[in-house]
């Protein structure tokens, strides 16, 4: 039976929503991310980072934030998806002042083969490098990332895990005007392969199913650190999130750590120095 909205000719909220806007609203925090990159780079290198490359950049949201915050910053974003890049050019790059637009480029290319000038900081965030499913593939990517850094450059990654990360489950979170649903639809304990989806649900009962789908390998932090060192990074540091004493949730403060807690779910940064 057709929904009431369709019978009455009223459009469903899911049909009118933009999946990129929903994703950026529910998943990305470019200001906090760039705060971490700036502060951490200066702390470990004793100078300011000026140039940035964002691999798997998607809409270039973080790259746009990078050039927006400092007139000396330059950024290049690399992604293989032409549609997503076009959206980013129209909705992020075009809205920057002309001078800032001159300091940012979005390139449609494979991160394994893209040729760009060496940068101070290279980012691979939102767990995007999990798409490499073998140690050889991931090592090759880390080696390429190292080649695209200046002599004292730094690679910034995020990672997630915890015992719930190895389960098939759905987690729903309320956002402004919609619900975000993280769906770990499949996990294979023999291969480490996992398939995850992002769905969005709306107050009118409509849903945007599989707005985004990811076919990943569930990498662990020991594996990631080992492969980074094999790729030539002499120093690799995990930045673990602190805990808010009142809520028991993460407090958004990430500091170097040699050991972590066995939480159901965690997110951290991994910083690899060239």
Rosetta silent file (secondary structure, phi, psi, omega in degrees, C-alpha in Angstrom):
SEQUENCE: XXXXXXXXXXXXXXXXXXXXXXXXXXXXXXXXXXXXXXXXXXXXXXXXXXXXXXXXXXXXXXXXXXXXXXXXXXXXXXXXXXXXXXXXXXXXXXXXXXXXXXXXXXXXXXXXXXXXXXXXXXXXXXXXXXXXXXXXXXXXXXXXXXXXXXXXXXXXXXXXXXXXXXXXXXXXXXXXXXXXXXXXXXXXXXXXXXXXXXXXXXXXXXXXXXXXXXXXXXXXXXXXXXXXXXXXXXXXXXXXXXXXXXXXXXXXXXXXXXXXXXXXXXXXXXXXXX
SCORE:     score description
SCORE:     0.000 S_00000001
   1 L     0.000  137.362  179.633    0.000    0.000    0.000 S_00000001
   2 L   -66.731  146.705  178.963    1.298    3.464   -0.842 S_00000001
   3 L   -67.594  161.035  179.132    2.265    5.655    2.089 S_00000001
   4 H   -60.503  -37.224 -179.576   -0.035    8.491    3.145 S_00000001
   5 H   -62.134  -42.315 -178.670    2.527   10.997    1.958 S_00000001
   6 H   -70.042  -40.384 -179.186    2.552    9.496   -1.536 S_00000001
   7 H   -62.031  -35.074 -177.966   -1.235    9.145   -1.718 S_00000001
   8 L   -91.102   -0.039  179.763   -1.637   12.807   -0.827 S_00000001
   9 L    79.973    9.188 -179.783    1.170   13.912   -3.108 S_00000001
  10 L   -86.223  126.401 -178.312    3.307   15.041   -0.181 S_00000001
  11 L   -67.020  145.033  175.927    7.000   14.332   -0.731 S_00000001
  12 L   -75.803  146.399  179.435    8.764   12.125    1.767 S_00000001
  13 H   -60.956  -35.736  179.893   11.516   13.757    3.819 S_00000001
  14 H   -64.029  -32.780 -179.161   13.904   11.006    2.726 S_00000001
  15 H   -74.571  -26.001 -177.456   13.317   11.869   -0.937 S_00000001
  16 H   -93.616  -14.076 -175.918   14.085   15.547   -0.395 S_00000001
  17 L   -77.954  153.021  177.318   17.154   15.097    1.818 S_00000001
  18 L  -102.740  120.901 -174.196   20.740   15.338    0.537 S_00000001
  19 H   -64.155  -30.568  179.467   22.824   12.376    1.673 S_00000001
  20 H   -71.077  -39.170  176.248   26.025   14.429    1.758 S_00000001
  21 H   -62.678  -44.574  179.809   24.497   17.055    4.042 S_00000001
  22 H   -62.238  -43.202 -179.780   23.222   14.303    6.325 S_00000001
  23 H   -62.631  -48.485 -178.117   26.617   12.595    6.406 S_00000001
  24 H   -63.998  -34.578 -179.595   28.509   15.771    7.185 S_00000001
  25 H   -71.553  -31.492 -172.509   26.023   16.708    9.912 S_00000001
  26 H  -102.714  -20.443 -172.433   26.147   13.326   11.626 S_00000001
  27 L  -116.202  -45.529 -169.256   29.679   12.050   11.047 S_00000001
  28 L   -92.525  144.035  174.013   32.229   14.754   10.321 S_00000001
  29 L  -135.751   73.896 -173.199   33.709   17.351   12.653 S_00000001
  30 H   -62.893  -31.470  179.334   36.310   19.129   10.509 S_00000001
  31 H   -64.682  -47.430  178.992   36.964   21.912   13.008 S_00000001
  32 H   -65.241  -39.040 -179.844   37.881   19.491   15.802 S_00000001
  33 H   -63.279  -46.005 -179.568   39.849   17.339   13.356 S_00000001
  34 H   -71.248  -30.422  172.661   41.890   20.267   12.049 S_00000001
  35 H   -58.927  -45.251 -179.790   42.443   21.515   15.605 S_00000001
  36 H   -64.061  -45.067 -178.897   44.004   18.150   16.397 S_00000001
  37 H   -61.579  -48.453 -179.320   46.160   18.132   13.255 S_00000001
  38 H   -59.927  -51.384 -175.251   47.444   21.672   13.828 S_00000001
  39 H   -66.346  -42.435 -177.162   48.196   21.229   17.523 S_00000001
  40 H   -69.200  -42.490  179.238   49.739   17.767   17.224 S_00000001
  41 H   -60.395  -47.250 -178.479   51.948   18.643   14.259 S_00000001
  42 H   -64.499  -36.618 -178.970   53.309   21.734   16.002 S_00000001
  43 H   -65.877  -41.001 -175.147   53.869   19.811   19.228 S_00000001
  44 H   -91.646  -20.309 -177.748   55.909   17.035   17.634 S_00000001
  45 H  -110.548  -14.841  177.646   57.653   19.039   14.893 S_00000001
  46 L    74.170   16.813  176.039   58.110   22.427   16.551 S_00000001
  47 L  -149.737  168.361  179.662   56.673   24.317   13.596 S_00000001
  48 L   -84.525  141.044  171.055   53.301   24.992   12.008 S_00000001
  49 L   -78.274  134.624 -179.769   51.914   22.730    9.309 S_00000001
  50 L  -113.350  -41.041 -175.383   51.074   24.719    6.191 S_00000001
  51 E  -107.759  142.295 -175.965   50.322   22.182    3.441 S_00000001
  52 E  -137.809  141.630  169.655   47.813   19.340    3.680 S_00000001
  53 E  -121.379  129.324  179.702   46.702   16.448    1.505 S_00000001
  54 E  -110.310  104.102  176.454   43.398   14.770    2.314 S_00000001
  55 E   -79.778  152.711 -175.101   43.160   11.265    0.855 S_00000001
  56 L    51.664   45.956 -166.516   39.700    9.735    0.344 S_00000001
  57 L   -71.803  -17.112 -178.379   38.566   13.353    0.714 S_00000001
  58 L    60.584 -121.200 -178.408   34.950   12.859   -0.370 S_00000001
  59 L   -81.424   -1.097 -179.904   33.382   16.304   -0.498 S_00000001
  60 L    73.117   22.832 -177.029   36.595   17.999    0.650 S_00000001
  61 H   -58.665  -46.648 -178.431   34.911   19.246    3.823 S_00000001
  62 H   -70.843  -38.542  177.673   38.097   19.013    5.911 S_00000001
  63 H   -61.839  -40.449  177.963   40.300   20.483    3.183 S_00000001
  64 H   -63.609  -40.021  177.052   37.985   23.473    2.925 S_00000001
  65 H   -64.321  -37.222 -179.125   38.200   23.971    6.685 S_00000001
  66 H   -62.207  -48.351 -178.449   41.995   23.799    6.493 S_00000001
  67 H   -74.010  -26.160 -179.007   42.351   26.630    3.963 S_00000001
  68 H   -67.223  -33.014 -169.907   39.603   28.659    5.630 S_00000001
  69 H   -85.825  -11.680 -177.704   41.397   28.920    8.954 S_00000001
  70 L  -155.042  126.638 -177.837   44.760   30.315    7.836 S_00000001
  71 L   -66.659   -8.957  177.241   45.758   32.385    4.766 S_00000001
  72 L   -97.659   -2.577 -178.016   49.039   30.442    4.581 S_00000001
  73 L   -83.125  140.085  171.775   47.367   27.039    4.392 S_00000001
  74 E  -124.597  153.063 -178.866   47.140   25.040    1.164 S_00000001
  75 E  -146.688  145.907  170.435   45.216   21.804    0.599 S_00000001
  76 E  -131.936  130.745  177.945   44.749   19.129   -2.015 S_00000001
  77 E  -109.896  138.742 -178.136   42.016   16.532   -1.753 S_00000001
  78 E  -124.243  127.578  177.023   42.171   13.200   -3.586 S_00000001
  79 E  -153.737  153.847 -176.913   39.194   10.923   -4.203 S_00000001
  80 L   -93.068   -8.399 -173.678   38.156    8.465   -6.909 S_00000001
  81 L   -97.598  105.877 -176.438   34.435    9.398   -6.869 S_00000001
  82 H   -63.819  -37.729 -177.520   33.671   12.139   -9.414 S_00000001
  83 H   -64.839  -43.125 -179.202   30.092   12.703   -8.173 S_00000001
  84 H   -68.051  -40.758  177.756   31.157   13.320   -4.599 S_00000001
  85 H   -62.166  -41.948  179.368   33.977   15.629   -5.679 S_00000001
  86 H   -61.692  -40.532  177.303   31.574   17.650   -7.849 S_00000001
  87 H   -61.515  -42.956  179.756   29.252   18.068   -4.869 S_00000001
  88 H   -64.641  -38.977  178.317   32.163   19.301   -2.774 S_00000001
  89 H   -63.989  -39.744 -178.408   33.240   21.821   -5.403 S_00000001
  90 H   -74.562  -33.338 -170.189   29.700   23.225   -5.593 S_00000001
  91 H  -107.805  -15.216  177.172   28.963   23.225   -1.870 S_00000001
  92 L  -119.906  -57.221 -175.168   32.315   23.837   -0.175 S_00000001
  93 H   -64.381  -43.643 -177.791   34.939   25.161   -2.567 S_00000001
  94 H   -63.756  -23.368 -177.771   32.585   27.568   -4.368 S_00000001
  95 H   -89.996   -4.202  175.931   31.570   29.119   -1.042 S_00000001
  96 L   -77.709  152.344  171.213   35.118   29.967   -0.040 S_00000001
  97 L   -57.618  153.332 -175.376   36.458   33.480   -0.663 S_00000001
  98 H   -55.540  -40.054 -178.380   38.282   33.746   -3.984 S_00000001
  99 H   -64.447  -40.240  178.988   41.677   33.954   -2.318 S_00000001
 100 H   -68.467  -36.750  178.779   41.033   30.768   -0.335 S_00000001
 101 H   -60.882  -28.293 -179.930   39.795   28.953   -3.454 S_00000001
 102 L   -72.503  -11.023 -176.459   43.187   29.573   -5.024 S_00000001
 103 L  -108.423   13.604 -178.317   44.804   27.522   -2.250 S_00000001
 104 E  -139.212  140.881  175.034   42.746   24.330   -2.596 S_00000001
 105 E  -135.059  141.899  170.359   42.367   21.629   -5.261 S_00000001
 106 E  -113.893  126.556 -172.933   40.191   18.548   -5.420 S_00000001
 107 E  -118.292  130.988  173.704   41.588   15.819   -7.693 S_00000001
 108 E   -86.033  107.514 -177.295   39.779   12.796   -9.100 S_00000001
 109 L  -166.809  164.416  173.477   42.385   10.054   -8.798 S_00000001
 110 L   -79.287  131.795 -178.871   43.371    6.839   -7.055 S_00000001
 111 L   -62.609  -21.175  179.986   45.230    7.597   -3.831 S_00000001
 112 L   -77.542  -19.923 -175.990   47.773    4.913   -4.761 S_00000001
 113 L  -123.990   -9.432 -176.933   48.818    6.678   -7.961 S_00000001
 114 L   -61.003  130.885  178.839   47.914   10.371   -7.494 S_00000001
 115 L  -103.590  117.074  177.440   50.928   12.638   -7.980 S_00000001
 116 L  -136.690  166.263  175.170   50.912   15.763   -5.836 S_00000001
 117 L   -66.290  147.269  178.527   53.516   18.008   -4.239 S_00000001
 118 L   -61.933  141.250 -174.766   54.856   16.716   -0.937 S_00000001
 119 E  -122.288  163.691  176.236   52.913   18.084    2.025 S_00000001
 120 E   -70.146  -46.833 -175.285   53.451   18.657    5.726 S_00000001
 121 E  -127.458  131.778  175.539   50.381   16.667    6.817 S_00000001
 122 E  -119.522  131.236 -175.673   48.578   13.869    5.009 S_00000001
 123 E  -113.854  138.999  167.431   45.172   12.704    6.247 S_00000001
 124 E  -135.745   89.987 -171.568   43.263    9.455    5.738 S_00000001
 125 L  -106.936  179.415 -178.878   40.242    9.837    7.980 S_00000001
 126 L    58.695   29.146  174.074   36.816    8.263    8.484 S_00000001
 127 L    61.035   21.026 -172.010   38.507    4.828    8.443 S_00000001
 128 H   -63.959  -29.265 -179.083   38.651    5.039    4.653 S_00000001
 129 H   -72.723   -6.938  175.204   41.937    3.116    4.367 S_00000001
 130 H   -64.374  -11.189  179.063   40.122    0.061    5.803 S_00000001
 131 H   -69.739  -18.250  174.877   39.101   -0.620    2.186 S_00000001
 132 L   -80.333  118.564 -167.427   42.562   -2.121    1.669 S_00000001
 133 L  -100.626   -2.628  176.548   41.987   -5.737    2.666 S_00000001
 134 L  -126.108  158.415  177.897   45.463   -7.246    2.690 S_00000001
 135 H   -60.191  -39.283 -179.658   48.669   -6.319    4.502 S_00000001
 136 H   -62.933  -43.553  179.406   50.417   -5.866    1.150 S_00000001
 137 H   -64.388  -44.628 -178.077   47.746   -3.447   -0.094 S_00000001
 138 H   -68.516  -39.372  176.940   47.720   -1.448    3.114 S_00000001
 139 H   -62.065  -41.765  178.788   51.511   -1.338    3.269 S_00000001
 140 H   -60.292  -41.500  178.380   51.607   -0.108   -0.328 S_00000001
 141 H   -64.757  -44.610  179.762   49.211    2.707    0.571 S_00000001
 142 H   -63.447  -36.215  177.073   51.246    3.701    3.633 S_00000001
 143 H   -64.256  -42.301  178.056   54.428    3.663    1.519 S_00000001
 144 H   -65.474  -39.717  177.731   52.774    5.972   -1.026 S_00000001
 145 H   -60.752  -42.587  179.537   51.568    8.237    1.766 S_00000001
 146 H   -61.684  -40.480  179.669   55.125    8.465    3.092 S_00000001
 147 H   -64.240  -25.836 -177.708   56.416    9.391   -0.376 S_00000001
 148 L   -92.684   10.635  176.750   53.904   12.258   -0.518 S_00000001
 149 E  -106.325  149.235  171.855   55.166   13.817    2.716 S_00000001
 150 E   -67.373  175.581 -172.344   57.972   16.332    3.144 S_00000001
 151 E   -56.247  -37.913  179.151   61.052   15.191    5.069 S_00000001
 152 E  -110.652   29.320 -178.293   59.494   15.904    8.470 S_00000001
 153 E   -72.627  166.156 -175.431   55.912   15.310    7.381 S_00000001
 154 E  -134.566  134.721  175.265   53.275   13.496    9.421 S_00000001
 155 E   -97.312  129.339  179.610   50.542   11.032    8.458 S_00000001
 156 E  -114.039  125.586  177.410   47.282   11.307   10.397 S_00000001
 157 E  -126.318  158.513  163.575   44.816    8.409   10.545 S_00000001
 158 E  -115.722  162.404 -179.599   41.790    7.565   12.617 S_00000001
 159 E  -148.417  155.211  175.405   40.828    4.053   13.681 S_00000001
 160 E  -135.126  159.961 -179.794   37.942    2.382   15.435 S_00000001
 161 E  -176.613 -153.836 -172.471   37.457   -0.833   17.338 S_00000001
 162 L   107.893  162.888 -173.755   36.235   -2.421   20.542 S_00000001
 163 H   -67.890  -23.114  175.106   34.481   -5.705   21.073 S_00000001
 164 H   -73.053  -18.015 -178.546   31.259   -4.438   19.482 S_00000001
 165 H   -67.789  -17.769 -178.597   33.183   -3.706   16.276 S_00000001
 166 H  -100.996   15.632  179.918   33.311   -7.438   15.573 S_00000001
 167 L  -111.284  158.631  170.409   29.550   -7.905   15.850 S_00000001
 168 L   -92.929  114.331 -172.991   26.699   -7.601   13.361 S_00000001
 169 E  -157.295  168.814  172.112   24.549   -4.842   14.854 S_00000001
 170 E  -125.028  137.917  175.997   22.743   -1.545   14.304 S_00000001
 171 E  -125.156  130.832 -178.058   23.273    1.620   16.342 S_00000001
 172 E  -115.187  138.281 -179.413   20.897    4.569   16.076 S_00000001
 173 E  -135.631  134.167 -179.210   21.679    8.124   17.099 S_00000001
 174 E   -80.210  128.960  176.536   19.376   11.125   17.112 S_00000001
 175 E  -119.110 -176.496 -177.581   20.600   14.130   15.130 S_00000001
 176 L   -75.286   98.632  176.122   19.041   17.497   14.289 S_00000001
 177 L    92.022    0.406  179.386   15.968   16.607   12.211 S_00000001
 178 E  -163.172  168.537  173.831   16.854   12.979   11.470 S_00000001
 179 E  -111.412  137.239  176.785   18.255    9.782   12.961 S_00000001
 180 E   -97.554  131.392 -178.480   21.631    8.372   11.962 S_00000001
 181 E  -124.665  117.893  176.387   21.826    4.563   11.801 S_00000001
 182 E   -97.798  122.034 -172.162   25.165    2.721   11.686 S_00000001
 183 E  -119.865  104.715  171.953   24.624   -0.803   10.407 S_00000001
 184 E   -85.763   88.029 -168.170   27.373   -3.406   10.744 S_00000001
 185 E   -76.818  -28.972 -175.783   25.593   -5.749    8.385 S_00000001
 186 E  -152.555  138.148  172.678   28.231   -8.451    7.962 S_00000001
 187 E  -142.510  132.136  179.616   31.465   -9.555    9.598 S_00000001
 188 L  -111.661  110.333 -175.867   33.574  -12.592    8.685 S_00000001
 189 L   -69.182  -16.745  179.182   35.893  -13.629   11.534 S_00000001
 190 L   -81.609  -44.294 -177.844   38.100  -15.729    9.229 S_00000001
 191 L   -96.105  -20.642 -173.988   38.897  -13.040    6.644 S_00000001
 192 L    82.779   -0.597  179.921   38.177   -9.922    8.698 S_00000001
 193 E   -67.286  140.372  175.201   35.888   -8.680    5.914 S_00000001
 194 E  -141.399  149.480  174.013   32.997   -6.503    6.992 S_00000001
 195 E  -121.411  127.261 -178.748   30.182   -4.669    5.230 S_00000001
 196 E  -126.331  147.641  176.399   28.714   -1.573    6.848 S_00000001
 197 E  -127.331  154.607  167.258   25.902    0.761    5.814 S_00000001
 198 E  -114.762  125.102  174.471   24.719    4.180    6.910 S_00000001
 199 E  -114.719  157.563  174.148   20.946    4.712    6.878 S_00000001
 200 E  -128.329  137.599  179.143   18.978    7.834    7.754 S_00000001
 201 E  -122.291  148.698 -171.172   15.462    7.917    9.231 S_00000001
 202 L  -125.507  159.622 -176.392   13.114   10.897    9.376 S_00000001
 203 L   -59.141  -24.371 -179.889   10.233   12.112   11.574 S_00000001
 204 L   -83.375    4.993  179.240    7.656   11.359    8.849 S_00000001
 205 L    91.006   -7.192  179.329    8.597    7.673    8.977 S_00000001
 206 L   -80.437  159.386 -178.675   10.535    7.673    5.718 S_00000001
 207 E  -136.572  148.240  169.234   14.048    6.272    5.463 S_00000001
 208 E  -108.033   97.224 -176.206   17.072    6.660    3.246 S_00000001
 209 E   -82.978  140.013  177.041   18.416    3.118    3.250 S_00000001
 210 E    51.078   48.087  175.344   22.058    2.402    2.419 S_00000001
 211 E   -59.911  -33.417  175.727   22.891    6.030    1.819 S_00000001
 212 E  -141.044  141.515  178.934   26.507    4.894    2.121 S_00000001
 213 E  -132.123  139.211 -177.567   27.991    1.399    1.993 S_00000001
 214 E  -129.547  132.326  173.679   31.512    0.291    2.946 S_00000001
 215 E  -112.984  104.612 -169.879   33.285   -2.975    2.237 S_00000001
 216 E  -123.553  170.657  160.654   36.206   -3.039    4.642 S_00000001
 217 E  -106.517  137.847  179.365   38.617   -5.200    6.533 S_00000001
 218 L   -82.700   90.034 -179.859   38.390   -4.782   10.292 S_00000001
 219 L   -78.006  147.220  176.072   41.971   -3.798   11.053 S_00000001
 220 L  -102.964  161.414 -178.798   43.248   -3.790   14.638 S_00000001
 221 H   -62.619  -40.634  176.193   45.577   -1.209   16.155 S_00000001
 222 H   -59.433  -40.589  179.287   48.548   -3.605   16.507 S_00000001
 223 H   -63.904  -47.227 -178.025   48.262   -4.480   12.809 S_00000001
 224 H   -59.556  -45.510 -179.563   47.997   -0.827   11.731 S_00000001
 225 H   -64.765  -43.154  179.705   51.036    0.181   13.794 S_00000001
 226 H   -61.555  -44.196 -176.987   53.106   -2.772   12.557 S_00000001
 227 H   -70.040  -35.034  175.047   52.321   -2.091    8.898 S_00000001
 228 H   -60.945  -42.559  179.047   53.111    1.621    9.276 S_00000001
 229 H   -67.276  -39.392  176.591   56.537    0.726   10.638 S_00000001
 230 H   -61.918  -30.238 -179.450   57.048   -1.787    7.824 S_00000001
 231 L   -81.396   -2.099  174.021   56.211    1.033    5.388 S_00000001
 232 L   108.703    6.414  176.952   59.061    3.142    6.756 S_00000001
 233 L   -87.219  112.998 -174.248   57.530    5.278    9.490 S_00000001
 234 L   -73.464  -25.086 -178.127   60.010    5.121   12.389 S_00000001
 235 E  -131.151  121.469 -179.658   57.684    6.550   15.013 S_00000001
 236 E  -126.517  128.102 -176.425   53.990    5.674   15.326 S_00000001
 237 E  -127.890  133.469  173.415   51.851    6.979   18.189 S_00000001
 238 E   -91.933  130.407  175.941   48.288    6.176   19.175 S_00000001
 239 E  -106.324  109.997 -172.940   46.305    9.117   20.559 S_00000001
 240 E   -96.023  143.312 -178.078   43.619    7.720   22.856 S_00000001
 241 E   -81.988  137.325  175.800   40.477    9.607   23.854 S_00000001
 242 E   -74.366  173.523 -176.513   39.919   10.540   27.489 S_00000001
 243 E  -117.400  132.658  174.487   36.718    9.810   29.400 S_00000001
 244 L   -73.509  121.579 -175.052   34.207   12.299   30.745 S_00000001
 245 L   -65.116  -29.268 -177.965   33.805   11.423   34.438 S_00000001
 246 L   -79.621  -42.465 -174.940   30.161   12.477   34.547 S_00000001
 247 L   -97.372  -21.865 -174.453   28.883   10.743   31.409 S_00000001
 248 L    77.162    2.051  179.167   31.399    7.931   31.011 S_00000001
 249 L   -94.792  172.342  176.945   31.636    8.854   27.317 S_00000001
 250 E   -63.082  144.043 -177.061   34.619   10.157   25.368 S_00000001
 251 E  -100.481    3.457  178.172   35.595   13.726   26.207 S_00000001
 252 E    79.671    3.284  178.873   37.066   14.657   22.808 S_00000001
 253 E  -104.058  120.972 -176.115   40.592   15.022   24.220 S_00000001
 254 E  -112.178  126.649 -178.680   43.169   12.762   22.560 S_00000001
 255 E  -132.639  155.932  179.798   46.580   12.176   24.130 S_00000001
 256 E   -58.697  138.937 -178.314   49.473    9.771   23.425 S_00000001
 257 E  -148.193  142.503  175.318   48.930    6.362   24.988 S_00000001
 258 L   -96.935  -17.077 -178.977   50.713    3.029   25.079 S_00000001
 259 L  -140.548  150.408  178.376   47.693    1.162   26.467 S_00000001
 260 L  -128.161  177.061  179.644   43.914    1.495   26.126 S_00000001
 261 L   -97.913  149.658 -178.256   40.783    0.230   27.802 S_00000001
 262 L   -80.914   68.215 -178.541   38.759   -2.758   26.583 S_00000001
 263 L   -81.076  161.951  174.471   35.699   -0.699   25.661 S_00000001
 264 L   -65.339  -36.109  179.290   32.764   -1.884   23.573 S_00000001
 265 L  -151.901  135.976  178.224   33.558    0.839   21.060 S_00000001
 266 E  -145.010  157.587  172.635   36.327    3.382   20.698 S_00000001
 267 E  -130.877  138.103  178.923   37.757    5.823   18.154 S_00000001
 268 E  -142.308  172.941  171.113   41.342    7.052   18.223 S_00000001
 269 E  -105.794  148.182  171.691   43.961    8.803   16.116 S_00000001
 270 E  -122.140  124.845 -174.743   47.125    7.172   14.808 S_00000001
 271 E  -117.416  120.450 -177.352   49.990    9.557   14.051 S_00000001
 272 E  -117.084  123.898 -176.709   52.942    8.337   11.971 S_00000001
 273 E   -97.245  131.172 -179.092   56.056   10.498   11.626 S_00000001
 274 L   -69.100    0.000    0.000   58.152   10.307    8.463 S_00000001
